[in-house]
């Protein structure tokens, strides 16, 4: 933009006579140009300072935060992979030591809990495999979840796998009277357990066995989802009881025949 021009004229008198005039012409263009140059210099200086601050901040953040964050990221990745053993607490920044320590404590706690869980599972598996009584888990729909070797042996099978294959995973195939299973399921639904219920089971060779069964229901949100059963083979005991009853009946009849 062109600068404004200011003109001033003045007459010069000497001893009462006009001897001439003075004309002063001033333009603001030079000052506007200098002002614009000053503003541009200030703007460039501000941009240079801002860029320097940005680069300095980025350098400081990378130096002070990148390595600690990468360290914490590695710890999180290790935990996500299921490895909860204690990892190094070394961190380039003291401020991150508390976070790293907290993560290590969490990992150690989870690791200890998982180890206790593994031990409990091993103990349960040992009890399940070595129990003399039959152990059976099934669903209300009749699907066999698992059985232990003792129960498979009661049914006349070589192994739980053999029994499951023979029964096609259906618990209803072990009841001599299918109505007994319906009755047991109704009791569990109503009372959540059955104690020492006596019933007949079918064996692999087609013969029957007398069983005493105790059932405990397992529920999720109030819905019956699993039946845990303990089975005792009472065939010999029932035969002995029947033989004793028959003997007592014979003696009673003989006593009645005596004069």
C-alpha positions in Angstrom: 0.0 0.0 0.0 1.4 3.4 -1.0 2.4 5.7 1.9 0.6 9.0 2.7 2.4 12.3 1.8 2.4 15.3 4.1 3.3 18.8 2.6 4.0 21.9 4.7 4.9 25.4 3.2 6.2 28.4 5.1 7.0 31.9 4.0 10.3 33.5 5.1 10.4 37.3 6.0 13.4 39.4 6.6 13.1 42.9 8.0 9.5 43.0 7.1 10.0 41.9 3.6 9.3 38.5 2.1 12.4 37.0 0.9 11.2 33.5 0.0 9.4 30.4 1.2 10.2 26.9 2.5 8.3 23.8 1.4 8.6 20.6 3.4 7.4 17.3 1.9 7.3 14.2 4.1 6.2 10.6 3.1 5.2 7.7 5.4 6.1 5.0 2.9 9.6 4.5 4.3 8.3 4.1 7.8 5.6 1.6 6.7 8.2 -0.4 4.9 10.4 -0.5 8.0 7.4 -1.4 10.1 6.5 -4.3 7.8 10.1 -5.6 7.8 10.1 -5.5 11.6 6.8 -7.4 11.8 8.2 -10.1 9.4 11.3 -10.4 11.4 9.3 -10.8 14.6 7.1 -13.4 12.9 10.1 -15.4 11.6 11.7 -15.2 15.0 8.5 -16.5 16.7 8.3 -19.4 14.3 11.9 -20.3 14.9 11.5 -20.2 18.6 8.3 -22.3 18.4 10.0 -24.8 16.1 12.9 -25.0 18.5 10.6 -25.6 21.5 8.7 -28.3 19.5 11.9 -30.1 18.6 13.2 -29.8 22.1 10.0 -31.0 23.7 9.9 -34.0 21.3 13.5 -34.8 22.1 12.8 -34.6 25.9 9.7 -36.7 25.6 11.4 -39.3 23.5 14.4 -39.5 25.9 12.4 -39.5 29.1 9.2 -41.3 28.1 9.9 -43.6 25.2 12.1 -46.1 27.0 10.0 -46.3 30.1 6.8 -46.7 28.1 8.4 -49.4 26.0 9.5 -51.1 29.2 6.0 -51.1 30.5 4.7 -52.2 27.1 7.0 -55.2 27.2 5.7 -56.1 30.7 2.1 -55.9 29.5 2.9 -57.9 26.4 4.5 -60.6 28.6 1.5 -60.8 30.8 -0.9 -60.9 27.8 1.1 -64.0 26.6 0.3 -65.7 30.0 3.9 -65.3 31.4 3.4 -63.9 34.8 6.9 -64.5 36.2 8.7 -61.5 37.7 10.4 -59.3 35.1 13.1 -56.7 35.5 12.2 -53.6 37.5 14.9 -51.5 35.8 13.5 -48.3 34.4 15.3 -45.2 33.0 13.0 -43.0 35.1 12.3 -43.2 38.8 8.8 -41.9 38.3 7.9 -45.2 36.5 9.3 -47.5 39.2 6.1 -47.5 41.1 4.1 -48.5 38.0 6.6 -51.2 37.2 6.6 -52.4 40.8 2.8 -52.6 40.8 2.7 -54.6 37.6 5.3 -57.0 38.9 3.3 -57.4 42.1 0.2 -58.1 40.1 2.0 -60.6 37.9 3.5 -62.4 40.9 0.0 -62.6 42.6 -1.6 -64.0 39.4 1.3 -66.5 39.0 0.9 -67.7 42.6 -2.9 -68.0 42.2 -2.4 -70.0 38.9 0.1 -72.2 40.6 -2.4 -72.9 43.5 -5.0 -73.6 40.9 -2.8 -76.0 39.0 -2.1 -77.8 42.3 -5.8 -78.0 43.1 -6.5 -79.3 39.7 -3.8 -82.0 40.1 -5.2 -83.0 43.5 -8.7 -83.2 42.1 -7.5 -85.2 39.1 -5.7 -87.6 41.4 -8.8 -88.0 43.6 -11.0 -88.4 40.5 -8.8 -91.0 38.9 -8.0 -93.1 42.0 -11.4 -93.0 43.7 -12.9 -96.4 44.5 -16.4 -95.0 44.1 -17.8 -94.1 40.7 -17.8 -90.4 39.8 -20.0 -89.2 37.0 -20.7 -85.7 35.7 -23.6 -85.1 33.3 -25.9 -82.4 32.0 -29.7 -82.2 32.7 -30.1 -83.0 29.0 -28.4 -86.4 29.5 -25.0 -85.7 28.0 -22.1 -87.4 29.9 -19.4 -84.8 30.6 -16.9 -87.2 32.2 -16.6 -90.3 34.3 -13.8 -91.8 36.3 -12.2 -95.2 35.7 -14.0 -96.7 38.7 -17.4 -96.0 37.2 -16.4 -97.3 33.8 -15.2 -100.5 35.5 -18.6 -100.8 37.3 -20.3 -100.7 33.9 -17.9 -103.4 32.6 -15.9 -101.2 30.3 -12.1 -101.1 30.1 -11.9 -97.3 30.3 -14.0 -94.2 30.5 -13.3 -93.6 26.8 -14.6 -97.0 25.9 -17.7 -96.5 28.0 -18.4 -93.1 26.5 -18.0 -94.5 23.0 -20.3 -97.4 23.8 -23.0 -95.2 25.3 -22.5 -92.5 22.6 -22.2 -90.0 25.5 -25.8 -90.5 26.6 -26.3 -91.1 30.3 -29.8 -92.6 29.7 -28.2 -95.7 28.3 -27.0 -96.8 31.8 -30.4 -96.9 33.4 -32.2 -100.3 33.4 -35.4 -98.4 33.8 -35.3 -95.0 31.9 -38.1 -93.7 34.2 -35.7 -93.8 37.1 -33.5 -91.1 35.5 -36.5 -88.9 34.9 -37.5 -89.3 38.6 -34.0 -88.5 39.8 -33.8 -85.4 37.6 -37.1 -84.1 38.9 -35.8 -84.5 42.5 -32.6 -82.6 41.7 -34.5 -79.8 40.0 -36.7 -79.4 43.1 -34.2 -80.0 45.9 -30.8 -79.7 44.1 -29.6 -83.0 45.6 -30.4 -86.7 46.0 -28.8 -88.9 48.7 -28.2 -92.7 48.4 -30.9 -93.4 45.9 -30.9 -97.0 44.9 -31.5 -98.0 41.3 -30.4 -100.5 38.6 -27.7 -99.8 36.0 -27.1 -101.7 32.8 -23.6 -103.1 32.3 -21.8 -103.5 29.0 -22.6 -107.3 28.8 -26.3 -106.7 29.3 -26.4 -107.7 33.0 -27.6 -105.3 35.7 -26.0 -103.9 38.8 -27.5 -102.3 41.9 -26.2 -98.8 42.5 -26.5 -96.3 45.3 -26.3 -92.9 43.8 -25.8 -89.5 45.4 -26.3 -86.4 43.1 -25.5 -82.8 43.7 -26.8 -80.2 41.2 -24.7 -77.3 40.0 -26.4 -74.1 38.9 -25.6 -70.9 37.1 -27.9 -67.9 37.6 -30.4 -70.3 39.1 -30.4 -72.7 36.2 -29.4 -76.3 36.6 -26.4 -76.9 34.3 -24.6 -80.0 35.7 -25.2 -83.1 37.9 -22.3 -84.4 39.9 -22.8 -88.0 41.0 -21.1 -90.4 43.3 -22.0 -94.0 42.6 -21.5 -97.0 44.8 -21.9 -100.6 43.5 -24.1 -102.3 46.1 -24.9 -105.4 44.0 -23.1 -107.8 46.5 -24.7 -106.1 49.5 -28.2 -106.3 47.9 -27.7 -110.0 47.1 -26.5 -110.7 50.6 -29.6 -108.8 52.0 -31.9 -110.7 49.6 -30.2 -114.0 50.7 -30.6 -113.1 54.3 -34.3 -112.3 53.8 -34.8 -115.5 52.0 -33.1 -117.5 54.8 -35.2 -115.7 57.4 -38.3 -116.5 55.4 -37.4 -120.2 55.2 -36.7 -120.4 58.9 -40.0 -118.6 59.6 -41.9 -121.1 57.4 -40.1 -124.0 59.0 -41.0 -122.7 62.5 -44.6 -122.5 61.5 -44.5 -126.2 60.4 -43.2 -127.4 63.7 -45.8 -128.8 66.2 
